[in-house]
Amino acid sequence: MSSKSRSFQAAVGFGVVSSTPDRQTSRLPKIVLDEAARRKAQERHLEELQQDNYAADIPDTAELEIVSSARKKRVLEDEDPSARTSMNKRQKRASVKRILLQKKNLATLIQESNIESMPPEVPTYLTAAAAPSRFPPRKFCSVCGYFSQYNCIRCGMRYCSITCRDTHNETRCLKYTA
């Protein structure tokens, strides 16, 4: 190659690497984790999801009826003694409803069910198993749940598009688990 063509390539930027050590990149260094760190982060993420145990709060209509019908109670007590028992039933229903709607994680539910005391031949949650699938595992986007084709370089979670990658990088990628 002649010196003339080299200077042209350098001016245009065709494949010639700059020899000046003064230049620095403004890009953030990419952190690539090994499999052990990824597995640890994934386990921590699963534990957080297990602790979350989302349950929608259902408004207790029985409590609302009791509070709003304080005046009715006084009137009903004067008229009929059987009305008093109906109010007691409402209060009992409300307390039972509160007990049933308490948030419990999976470990607590398994412990309360006394699965360990059952004979080993009885299938339970702990002993149930299925044969391995004949098909390869499907890969879903960690953001939207659609089929994914790409992996995050840092944490290994999957995403399907640039939009989901940006969302993953902003909110999910080892932000709360690291």
C-alpha positions in Angstrom: 0.0 0.0 0.0 1.3 3.4 -0.8 1.6 6.2 1.7 -0.9 8.2 -0.4 -3.6 5.5 0.0 -2.9 5.2 3.7 -3.3 8.8 4.4 -6.6 8.7 2.4 -7.8 5.8 4.4 -6.8 7.5 7.7 -8.6 10.7 6.6 -11.8 8.8 5.6 -11.6 6.3 8.5 -11.3 3.0 6.6 -10.0 0.3 8.9 -7.0 2.3 10.2 -6.6 2.2 13.9 -5.4 5.4 15.5 -2.0 5.2 17.1 -2.6 8.1 19.6 -2.9 6.8 23.1 -4.6 10.0 24.3 -8.0 9.0 23.0 -10.4 7.4 25.5 -13.8 5.9 24.9 -16.9 7.5 26.3 -18.7 4.2 26.3 -19.4 2.5 29.6 -17.4 -0.7 30.1 -19.5 -3.8 29.6 -19.6 -6.1 32.6 -19.9 -9.7 31.8 -20.7 -12.0 34.7 -19.7 -15.6 35.0 -22.3 -18.4 35.3 -22.0 -18.6 39.1 -22.8 -14.9 39.6 -25.7 -15.1 37.1 -27.1 -18.1 38.9 -26.8 -16.4 42.3 -28.6 -13.3 40.9 -31.3 -15.4 39.4 -31.9 -17.3 42.7 -32.0 -13.9 44.6 -34.5 -12.6 42.0 -36.7 -15.8 42.5 -36.6 -15.3 46.3 -37.8 -11.7 45.9 -40.6 -12.9 43.7 -41.5 -15.6 46.3 -41.6 -13.0 49.1 -43.7 -10.6 47.0 -46.9 -12.9 47.0 -49.2 -10.3 45.4 -52.8 -10.6 46.4 -55.4 -8.0 45.4 -57.0 -6.3 48.3 -60.7 -7.1 48.3 -62.8 -4.5 50.1 -64.6 -6.0 53.0 -68.3 -5.3 52.3 -69.3 -6.8 55.7 -67.2 -4.2 57.5 -68.7 -1.4 55.4 -72.2 -2.7 56.2 -71.4 -2.8 59.9 -70.0 0.7 60.0 -72.7 2.2 57.8 -75.5 0.5 59.6 -74.8 1.6 63.1 -78.1 3.5 63.2 -80.0 0.5 61.7 -78.5 -1.7 64.4 -80.1 0.5 67.1 -83.4 0.5 65.4 -83.3 -3.3 64.8 -82.3 -4.0 68.4 -85.4 -2.2 69.6 -87.7 -4.1 67.2 -86.4 -7.7 66.9 -83.9 -9.7 69.0 -83.2 -12.0 65.9 -81.6 -9.0 64.2 -78.9 -9.0 66.8 -77.9 -12.5 65.9 -77.7 -11.6 62.2 -75.2 -8.8 63.0 -73.2 -11.3 65.0 -73.2 -13.6 61.9 -71.9 -10.7 59.8 -69.1 -10.0 62.2 -68.1 -13.7 62.2 -68.2 -13.8 58.4 -65.9 -10.7 58.3 -63.4 -12.3 60.7 -63.4 -15.5 58.8 -62.9 -13.5 55.6 -59.9 -11.7 57.1 -58.3 -15.0 58.1 -58.8 -16.5 54.7 -57.4 -13.4 52.9 -54.2 -13.3 54.9 -51.1 -13.3 52.7 -49.0 -16.5 53.1 -45.9 -17.5 51.1 -45.5 -21.0 49.6 -43.3 -22.3 52.4 -45.9 -21.4 55.1 -48.7 -23.0 53.1 -46.7 -26.2 52.7 -45.8 -26.3 56.4 -49.4 -25.8 57.4 -50.7 -28.5 55.2 -48.6 -31.2 57.0 -47.4 -32.8 53.8 -44.5 -34.4 55.5 -46.8 -36.6 57.6 -48.4 -38.2 54.6 -47.2 -41.7 53.4 -44.6 -41.6 50.6 -46.8 -43.4 48.1 -49.4 -40.5 48.2 -48.5 -37.9 45.6 -48.1 -34.5 47.1 -46.7 -31.1 46.0 -43.2 -32.2 47.2 -43.2 -35.6 45.5 -44.9 -34.7 42.3 -42.7 -34.9 39.2 -43.1 -34.9 35.4 -41.0 -36.5 32.8 -38.6 -34.2 31.0 -40.0 -32.5 27.9 -39.2 -33.9 24.4 -39.0 -30.4 23.1 -36.3 -27.7 23.8 -37.2 -25.1 26.4 -39.0 -22.1 25.1 -37.4 -18.7 25.6 -39.5 -15.8 26.7 -38.8 -12.1 27.1 -38.2 -11.2 30.7 -40.0 -7.9 30.1 -43.1 -8.5 28.0 -43.4 -12.3 27.9 -43.2 -12.6 24.1 -40.8 -15.1 22.4 -37.2 -13.8 22.8 -34.2 -14.1 20.7 -31.6 -12.1 22.5 -29.7 -12.4 25.9 -28.5 -9.6 28.1 -24.7 -9.6 28.1 -24.5 -8.7 31.8 -27.1 -10.9 33.5 -28.2 -13.4 30.9 -31.9 -12.6 31.0 -33.7 -12.6 27.8 -35.5 -9.8 25.8 -37.2 -9.7 22.4 -36.7 -6.1 21.1 -34.8 -2.9 21.5 -37.7 -1.5 23.5 -37.6 -4.4 25.9 -33.8 -4.2 26.1 -34.0 -0.6 27.1 -36.6 -1.4 29.7 -34.5 -4.3 31.0 -31.4 -2.1 31.2 -33.2 0.7 33.0 -35.2 -1.3 35.6 -34.3 -5.0 35.7 -30.6 -5.7 34.8 -29.0 -6.5 38.2 -30.3 -3.2 39.5 -32.1 -4.6 42.6 -30.2 -7.9 42.9 -26.6 -6.7 42.8 
